[in-house]
Amino acid sequence: MQSSIPLTTSTGVVGKPAKRRIVPLSLAALLFVFLICPLLQSQQAAGSEASDKDTIRALLNRVDQLEARVAQLEAKAQIASPAAPMAQAPSSTPPAVSETAPSPELVEPMETQRMDMKTRMQIRGFGDVTFHGSDQKGSHTAFSLGQLNLFVTSDVSEKFRFLSEIVFEADPSNTVGVDVERLLLQYSKNDYFNLSIGRYHTAIGFYNTAYHHAAWLQTATGRPLLFQFEDGGGILPIHNVGVSASGLIPSGRLGLHYIAEIGNGRASSSPNAEAVQNVVDENNGKAVNVALFARPDAIRGLQTGVSVYHDGLQPIGGPHIDEMIFAAHAVVQRPSFEWLNEALLIRHGPQGQSHVFETPGFYTQISKAFGAYRPYFRYQYVNESSKEPVFPFVGLQYGPSVGLRFDASESVALKLQYDHTAFRQQQSVNGLALQFAFTF
């Protein structure tokens, strides 16, 4: 086992290291001032005011230089690598504690400082609380805790970066759970090639990668029906575990980008199974997603794109299902104006059957900021077959949402939203929500 041996100078005694004495910074400065006090007094007695000022200025500069030198010597002594001691025979007698060995109070802060300087870890928090109610039969008005999102990033090195979203969230049973919604090790070679491995938000359409787990980042109180999270009744594979590559495509002022992903895909063996396959995959096949989008210089804030997602699903007791998801979007985002438009088609084709189940959907959202106030409007539509084999509880849903967002400060937003949702062969539902969203 190695022990720390600090830097010392020889004392002339063989085998015994000399003790190193480093004068504390404050003591060195005090001694220096004490020594120069007679000189200052004699100069004041001479009665030359201009000369006294020049002398004092020079002496103060010298003190600053000495302080910097002492600090430099102390830093070198602290970070110097200890030499390895010579091997010794085992002994039952406990070794004596070296007087020159660094104390734990000194070593631990040094290691913590080195770790922080290396990783540059940053934590950003988001949260929200909503008061809501509706005229749906059996529902009750309630205050609801939203997601407490800890967004953690760290620059591991010049090329590598760590990113994660750790979310604390309550479910309808009032139980609070913890989910690692995103966990990525990212490698950036240049603008044309970036690689991420871990759990990510699938690049289907626009909304899923533009708005993550933070209500404060979104204009409205919640996500569109199409992009609801899996544990909230969503119909898309919002999360995936695998590898994602992205970057620019040389295209001049057209501003083309690509995204290519491969991962485990969604679980389909049972409706009660965890939707995101974090550890194991139900089959050997992998989900593949490819997306292309453009950000042309000609129109400020415009982005248009398409994506194609493919996976193979294997429900227990049912045939293999070929899943295809096609998405297209056209959005305009500016500081005081946004207009989001997306359309999707989910296609499920059971093996050995001629019938294909298709679920179309779209939404449009527009908002305009007037100072701290931003009124917005959203209309959305989803039409799922009643015999859909993968998510059979969505059906037909459509209707408008109207709201107002007020940014009370740079970190706090209040949102008031009214929703009208119509269903197939069911009574329409009207809802009202007041949300307090914040970041810290």
N, C-alpha and C positions, 0 to 999 in steps of 0.2 A: 504494500500500500504506500502511496506517495504522500509526502507531507510538504506543506508550503515552506520554503526557505526564502526570506526576503533578501533583497540586495543589500550587501554589507561591504565594508572595507576591512582590510586585514588589520589585526591588532598585534601581530607577531607571535601569537600563541597558536600552535599547531592544533587543528581540529576543533577550535572554538571560534565561531563566527562573531565578529564584533557587532555591538548593538548600533543600529543606525538611528541618529538623532536628527529629526527634521524639525526645525524651529517653527512653531505655529505661525501662521500668517499674521495674526493680530499682534503676537509678541514681537515679531521681527519689526513690524511697523512702529510699535511703541518704543523699542530700544533705539531705533533710528531717530525718531523724533526727540527722544531724551538726549541723545548725543549732540544733536544740532541745536538744542535750545540755547547753550551759551553763545554759540556763534550768532544766533538771531538777536540775542540781547546786546551783544557788542556792536552789531551793525545798527541796531536802533539807537544806541548811545551815540553813534557817529552823526546821527541827525540827517542822514541822506534818505529821504522818503522814496525817491524813485529807485535808488539802488536796493532798498529793502524789498520793494515789490518784486523786482527782477529776481532777487535771491530766493524769496519765498516761492515764487513760481518755479524756479529751477529745482528747488528742494522737493516741492510737491511732485513734480514730474519724476524725480528720482525715486520717490516713495512708490509711485505707481509702477515704475519699472521693477523695483524690488519685489513688490507684491505679485506682479505677473510672473516673475522668475520663480518665486517660492511656490506659487500655485502650479507652475509647470513641473517643478521637481517633485512635488507631492503626487501629481497625476502619474508621472512616469513610475514612481515607486509603487503605486497602487496597481497599475495594470501590467507590470513586468511579470513575465512567466517564471514561476518558481522552478528551480533546478531540482532534478530527481535525486533523492538521498541514496547513499550506498546501501546495498542489501545487508540486513542484519539477521543474526540467528534468532529464532523464536525465544521469547523469554516470558516467564510467568509474572514478572514484575511489570506493572504498568509503566509506560514510558513517561518521563517527566515532560510537563508542558513547556514548550519553548517560549522564552520571553519575547522573542521576535516574531512569533507566529501571529498572523492577522486574526483579529477577533471576528466572531460571527456578525457583529453589528456592522463591520466594515465590508465583509464579503457579500452578504445578501443584497444590500442596496446596489453594489457594483453590478451583480448579475442581473438584477431587475432593470437597471439602467441600460445595460447592454442589450437585453431582450427588447425593450421598448424602442431603442434606437434602431434595431435591426428590422423589426416587423412593422413599425409605424401603425399600430392597430387603432382603428377608429370605430366608435359605436354611435349610432344614431337611433333614436327611439320614436315610435309613432303609436298613437292610441286613439280611441273614439268611444263615445257613449251616446246611445240613441234612445229617445223616448218615442214610441210608435204605437199605432193602433189601427184597426180596420173594422169594416162591417162584416167580415167573414164569420160565418157561423162557428161558434165555439172558440173564437180568438179573444184575447184580453189585451188591454193596453198595459204596457210594461216599459220599464227602463232596462235596457240591455247593454251589457258590456260588449264592446267590440273586440277587435284584436289588439293585443299589446305586442308590437312588433319591434324587435331589437335587430337593427340592420348593422351587421358587423363586417368591416372590410379591413384588409391588412396588405400592405405592399411587402411581400415576402422577399423579393429581390427586384432587380431592374426589369426582369421579364415576367416574373411570376406574381400573382395576386390572389388573395383569398377573399371570398365573398360568401356571406350566409345571411339568411333571414330566420330568426328564432321567434316563433309566434306562440303566445299564451292566449288561449281562446276558450270560452265557455260554450258548451253544447246545449241543446234543448232540455237536457236533464239537469241543467245548472251545475254540471261538473266542469271544472277547469282543467284543460289538458295542454300539453306542450308539443308542438310540431316543429320539426326542422323543415321549413317550406322550401328553402333553397340552401344548397351547400356546394360550392364550386371552387375548384382550383383552376385558375385562368392563366394561360400562357399567351403573351402577346409578342409575336415576332416583329410585325409591322402592321401598317394599315390594311394590308391585303390578306393577312392570315392571323386569326386569333382562335385559340383552342380552349375549350372549357370541359371539365370532366366532373361529374357529380350529379346532383339533383337540380334541375333547372325548370323554368317555365317554357313549355313547348311553344315554338314560334309558329303557331297557327294564327293567321290573320295579324292584326295590329294590336288590339287591346291587351292581349295576354302578356306581351313583353314590354309594353309601354307603361302599364299600371300594375304594380305588384301588390303586396299585402299591406297597404296603407290607405285608409279612407281619406286621409288628409291630402294625398296626392291627386285624388280623383275629384272631378267637378261635382258629380252627383253623390248621393248617399251610398250607393252600391253599384255593383258591376251590372252590365247588361245580362239578360237571361242566358244568352248564348255562352257567356264567359263566367258563369257561376262556378265556384270551386266544386270539386268532386264530392266533398262531404256536405255540401249544401244543395245537392240535387242537380249539379251541373251535368251536361251531356257530352262535354269534350274532355279529352285527356289533357287537362290543364298542366299537370306536372309530369315529369319523366326523369328517369335515372339512366344516364349514359354519357355520351360524348357529343359536343356541339362545336362546329367550326363556323366562323363567320369572317367577313371582311369586305373590302371594296373590290369592285370589278372595274378595271380601267375602261372608263367610258366618257371621259371629259365632263362636260357640263350636265350630262344626264344624271350622274351620281348613282350608278347602279351598285347594289349591295347583294350579297348572297348569305344564306344560312343553310347548313346541312347538319342534320342530327340523326343519331341512331341510339336507341335505348330500349328498355324493357317493355315499354308500352303500358297500357291499362290492364287491370285484372278483370276477368270475365267469367271465371269459374262459378262464382256465386254472387248474388246481389249483396250478400253480407261481407264479402271479402274486402280487404283494404284496397282501394282503387289504385293507389300508387304502389308499384312493386319495387320497394326499396332494397330488398335483400335477395329475393329469389324471383325467378320468372316462371310463369306457368308452362311455357314451352320454349323450344330452342329458337323459334323465330323472333326477330327483333322489329320494333317499330322504326320506320324511316320517315323523316320529314325534310322537305326541301322548300325553301322560300327564296323569292327574288323580290326586291323592291327598289324603287327609284326615288331620289330626292333631287329633282332638277333645279338648277340655279335660276331658271327663268321665272318660276313662281315661288315666292318666299313662303316657307312653311308647308309646302305640298309634299305628300308622300303617297305613292301608289304601289301596290304590290299584290302578289299572288303566292299561295302556298299549297302543297299537295302532301298529304299524310297517308301512310299505308301501314296496316298492322294485321296480324292474324289472331283471331280470338277463338278460344276453345271453352265454351260453357259446358259444365258437367251435365251429361245426359243429352246433349244436343250436338248438332253438326258443327264442323269448323266454319267460322264466319270470316269472310274477307271484308275488312273495314277500309274504306277510303273516305278522306275528308278533303274537300276542295274549299278554298277560301280566297276571297278577293277584297281589297280595301282601297279606299281613296279618302285621305284625311288632309285637312289644313289646320295647322296649329301655329298660332301667333300669340304674343303675350296677352293681347286683349280679345282674341277671337279664336274659336275652335269650331270645326265642323268635321265630325267623325261619321264615316259610312262604311259598313262591312256587311258582306253576305257570305253565307256558308251553305254547303250541301254535304250532309253525312250519309254515306251509302253503305249499307250492310247487306252482303250477299251470302246467305247460307249455302254451304257446299252441297251439291246434289239437288238444289231447288232452283226453279226457274224464276221465282219471284224475288225481287230485290226491294228492300225496305229503304226508303229515302226520307230524310228529314231536312227540309230547307229552313233557313232562318236568316233574319237580317235585323239591323237596327240603324237608326240615324240619330245623331245627337248634335245639337248646335247651341252655342252660348256666346255671350258678348259681355265683356267687363265694362262697367261704368264706375271707375274708381275702385272702391272696396267691394262693390256689389256686382254680382255676376248672375243674372237670370239665365236659365237653361231649359231646353226642351228635348225630350227623348221619345222616340217611338220605336217599338220593337215587336218582333213577330217570330214565333217558332211553331212549326206544324209537324208533329210526330205521329206516325201511324200507331193506331191502338194495338197492333200486333208486333210492334218493334221488339226484337228479341234481346236487346242489350240494356236499354233504359226504358222500361215500359210505363213509367209514371209521369211523363211530361205532358203528352197530349198536345192540344192546341192552346197557345197562349199568345195574346197580343194586346196592345193598348198603349196609351200615352203616359208620360210622366212630365210634370212641370215643377220646377223648383227655383230656389234662390239661394245662392251662396254668398255669405258675408264674411270677408276676411277681417276679423277683429284686430289682428296683429299679424306679424310675419309668421307666427307659429300657431295661431288658433283660428279655426274657421267654423262658422255656424251655417248649417244647411237646413232649409225647410223644403220638403218635397211632398207632392201629392201624386199618387199612382192610381191609375184605373186599368184593371186587368180583366180581360174577357176570356172565357174558356169555352170548350166544346161541350154543349149540353149541360152547362152549369151556370149558376148565377154569377154575374160579374162581381168583382171585389174592388172596393175603394179603400185606399190606405193613406195615412198621413204620418210623416216621420219628421222629427226634429233631432238633428245630429250635431254633436260637439266633437270635432276632430282636431287633433293637435299633434305637434312634433316637438321633440326635446333633445 
